[in-house]
């Protein structure tokens, strides 16, 4: 069982920055992939950025060049630095962990942290 707790959301003006953090209850070196997703008014959950335990990353096109995902193994956190924020980035941002077991892969989710970009 993995518990994830997100923090760092808030209200920011267009062009501003936020740093989201997701704390894991287990050693993240044991987690195959960590990621950030966002869920907007339509309740569709879309990937923003993911990072594997090898360090490999993937970004949504909307996030490339503006967002950076990192893992801090010492603190068991995964972070998302968001720069040049736009109103379209407004959403609830959720952290996901994919864990490999002998029986298969299981996904765990946090509750999310709200990001609102508005003047």
C-alpha atoms as a printed R data frame, in Angstrom:
    type eleno elety resid chain resno       x       y       z
1   ATOM     1    CA   UNK     A     1   0.000   0.000   0.000
2   ATOM     2    CA   UNK     A     2   1.291   3.438  -0.986
3   ATOM     3    CA   UNK     A     3  -0.129   6.698   0.329
4   ATOM     4    CA   UNK     A     4   0.534   9.887  -1.573
5   ATOM     5    CA   UNK     A     5   0.014  13.420  -0.270
6   ATOM     6    CA   UNK     A     6   0.242  16.403  -2.590
7   ATOM     7    CA   UNK     A     7   1.013  19.980  -1.593
8   ATOM     8    CA   UNK     A     8   1.997  23.280  -3.130
9   ATOM     9    CA   UNK     A     9  -1.089  24.262  -5.056
10  ATOM    10    CA   UNK     A    10  -2.692  27.668  -4.884
11  ATOM    11    CA   UNK     A    11  -3.713  30.783  -6.752
12  ATOM    12    CA   UNK     A    12  -1.141  32.316  -9.064
13  ATOM    13    CA   UNK     A    13  -1.244  35.007 -11.751
14  ATOM    14    CA   UNK     A    14  -0.608  34.158 -15.390
15  ATOM    15    CA   UNK     A    15   3.121  33.945 -16.017
16  ATOM    16    CA   UNK     A    16   3.807  32.923 -12.446
17  ATOM    17    CA   UNK     A    17   5.325  29.755 -11.002
18  ATOM    18    CA   UNK     A    18   4.370  27.050  -8.546
19  ATOM    19    CA   UNK     A    19   6.195  24.020  -7.204
20  ATOM    20    CA   UNK     A    20   4.080  20.987  -6.393
21  ATOM    21    CA   UNK     A    21   5.322  18.228  -4.158
22  ATOM    22    CA   UNK     A    22   4.042  14.703  -3.598
23  ATOM    23    CA   UNK     A    23   5.176  12.785  -0.533
24  ATOM    24    CA   UNK     A    24   5.152   8.988  -0.613
25  ATOM    25    CA   UNK     A    25   4.632   6.768   2.417
26  ATOM    26    CA   UNK     A    26   7.119   4.243   1.013
27  ATOM    27    CA   UNK     A    27  10.630   4.378  -0.379
28  ATOM    28    CA   UNK     A    28  10.169   5.797  -3.884
29  ATOM    29    CA   UNK     A    29  13.124   3.764  -5.154
30  ATOM    30    CA   UNK     A    30  10.699   0.846  -5.028
31  ATOM    31    CA   UNK     A    31   8.197   2.679  -7.236
32  ATOM    32    CA   UNK     A    32   8.514   2.032 -10.952
33  ATOM    33    CA   UNK     A    33   6.976   5.286 -12.103
34  ATOM    34    CA   UNK     A    34   5.726   8.472 -10.455
35  ATOM    35    CA   UNK     A    35   3.684  11.037 -12.252
36  ATOM    36    CA   UNK     A    36   1.559  14.146 -12.153
37  ATOM    37    CA   UNK     A    37  -1.862  14.280 -13.764
38  ATOM    38    CA   UNK     A    38  -4.445  17.019 -13.846
39  ATOM    39    CA   UNK     A    39  -8.196  16.963 -13.767
40  ATOM    40    CA   UNK     A    40 -10.152  19.915 -15.056
41  ATOM    41    CA   UNK     A    41 -13.847  20.868 -15.053
42  ATOM    42    CA   UNK     A    42 -14.746  18.008 -17.399
43  ATOM    43    CA   UNK     A    43 -13.304  15.522 -14.868
44  ATOM    44    CA   UNK     A    44 -11.014  14.029 -17.483
45  ATOM    45    CA   UNK     A    45  -7.687  13.070 -15.932
46  ATOM    46    CA   UNK     A    46  -4.766  13.824 -18.233
47  ATOM    47    CA   UNK     A    47  -1.063  13.119 -17.761
48  ATOM    48    CA   UNK     A    48   1.212  16.110 -17.266
49  ATOM    49    CA   UNK     A    49   4.606  14.529 -16.564
50  ATOM    50    CA   UNK     A    50   5.991  11.175 -15.462
51  ATOM    51    CA   UNK     A    51   9.354  10.004 -14.190
52  ATOM    52    CA   UNK     A    52  10.601   6.437 -13.947
53  ATOM    53    CA   UNK     A    53  12.970   5.017 -11.365
54  ATOM    54    CA   UNK     A    54  15.637   5.053 -14.079
55  ATOM    55    CA   UNK     A    55  15.252   8.826 -14.258
56  ATOM    56    CA   UNK     A    56  13.570   8.833 -17.647
57  ATOM    57    CA   UNK     A    57  10.838  11.454 -18.053
58  ATOM    58    CA   UNK     A    58   7.889  12.127 -20.315
59  ATOM    59    CA   UNK     A    59   5.897  15.329 -20.660
60  ATOM    60    CA   UNK     A    60   2.609  16.307 -22.172
61  ATOM    61    CA   UNK     A    61   3.097  18.688 -25.085
62  ATOM    62    CA   UNK     A    62   1.388  21.432 -23.093
63  ATOM    63    CA   UNK     A    63   3.980  21.015 -20.327
64  ATOM    64    CA   UNK     A    64   7.159  20.734 -22.393
65  ATOM    65    CA   UNK     A    65   9.530  23.637 -21.823
66  ATOM    66    CA   UNK     A    66   7.523  24.998 -18.903
67  ATOM    67    CA   UNK     A    67   7.262  22.164 -16.349
68  ATOM    68    CA   UNK     A    68   9.985  19.998 -14.831
69  ATOM    69    CA   UNK     A    69   9.409  16.777 -12.896
70  ATOM    70    CA   UNK     A    70  12.028  15.531 -10.446
71  ATOM    71    CA   UNK     A    71  12.385  12.775  -7.861
72  ATOM    72    CA   UNK     A    72  14.017  13.282  -4.458
73  ATOM    73    CA   UNK     A    73  14.905   9.807  -3.250
74  ATOM    74    CA   UNK     A    74  16.189  11.091   0.090
75  ATOM    75    CA   UNK     A    75  12.848  12.739   0.898
76  ATOM    76    CA   UNK     A    76  10.639  10.228  -0.927
77  ATOM    77    CA   UNK     A    77   9.001  12.978  -2.935
78  ATOM    78    CA   UNK     A    78   8.252  13.731  -6.543
79  ATOM    79    CA   UNK     A    79   8.093  17.384  -7.469
80  ATOM    80    CA   UNK     A    80   6.676  19.391 -10.341
81  ATOM    81    CA   UNK     A    81   8.133  22.819 -11.019
82  ATOM    82    CA   UNK     A    82   5.653  24.788 -13.100
83  ATOM    83    CA   UNK     A    83   6.744  28.006 -14.775
84  ATOM    84    CA   UNK     A    84   5.035  30.416 -17.169
85  ATOM    85    CA   UNK     A    85   1.651  29.293 -15.943
86  ATOM    86    CA   UNK     A    86  -1.414  29.938 -18.065
87  ATOM    87    CA   UNK     A    87  -5.129  30.035 -17.210
88  ATOM    88    CA   UNK     A    88  -5.461  26.768 -19.112
89  ATOM    89    CA   UNK     A    89  -3.255  25.105 -16.498
90  ATOM    90    CA   UNK     A    90  -5.997  25.558 -13.912
91  ATOM    91    CA   UNK     A    91  -6.920  22.112 -12.578
92  ATOM    92    CA   UNK     A    92  -6.672  19.718  -9.678
93  ATOM    93    CA   UNK     A    93  -3.211  18.167  -9.881
94  ATOM    94    CA   UNK     A    94  -2.890  14.574  -8.723
95  ATOM    95    CA   UNK     A    95   0.129  12.414  -8.014
96  ATOM    96    CA   UNK     A    96   0.234   8.817  -9.216
97  ATOM    97    CA   UNK     A    97   2.525   5.939  -8.331
98  ATOM    98    CA   UNK     A    98   2.837   2.779 -10.418
99  ATOM    99    CA   UNK     A    99   4.198  -0.123  -8.408
100 ATOM   100    CA   UNK     A   100   5.245  -3.447  -9.910
101 ATOM   101    CA   UNK     A   101   4.269  -6.541  -7.983
102 ATOM   102    CA   UNK     A   102   4.734 -10.162  -9.015
103 ATOM   103    CA   UNK     A   103   0.988 -10.163  -9.694
104 ATOM   104    CA   UNK     A   104   1.134  -7.083 -11.920
105 ATOM   105    CA   UNK     A   105   1.183  -3.284 -11.758
106 ATOM   106    CA   UNK     A   106  -0.967  -1.374  -9.299
107 ATOM   107    CA   UNK     A   107  -1.720   2.353  -9.446
108 ATOM   108    CA   UNK     A   108  -2.010   4.556  -6.383
109 ATOM   109    CA   UNK     A   109  -3.365   8.112  -6.341
110 ATOM   110    CA   UNK     A   110  -3.234  11.068  -4.025
111 ATOM   111    CA   UNK     A   111  -6.164  13.381  -3.316
112 ATOM   112    CA   UNK     A   112  -4.788  16.214  -5.399
113 ATOM   113    CA   UNK     A   113  -3.886  19.851  -4.954
114 ATOM   114    CA   UNK     A   114  -5.762  22.657  -6.685
115 ATOM   115    CA   UNK     A   115  -3.918  25.027  -8.989
116 ATOM   116    CA   UNK     A   116  -5.726  28.146 -10.149
117 ATOM   117    CA   UNK     A   117  -4.127  30.512 -12.640
118 ATOM   118    CA   UNK     A   118  -6.011  33.780 -12.789
119 ATOM   119    CA   UNK     A   119  -5.461  37.504 -12.704
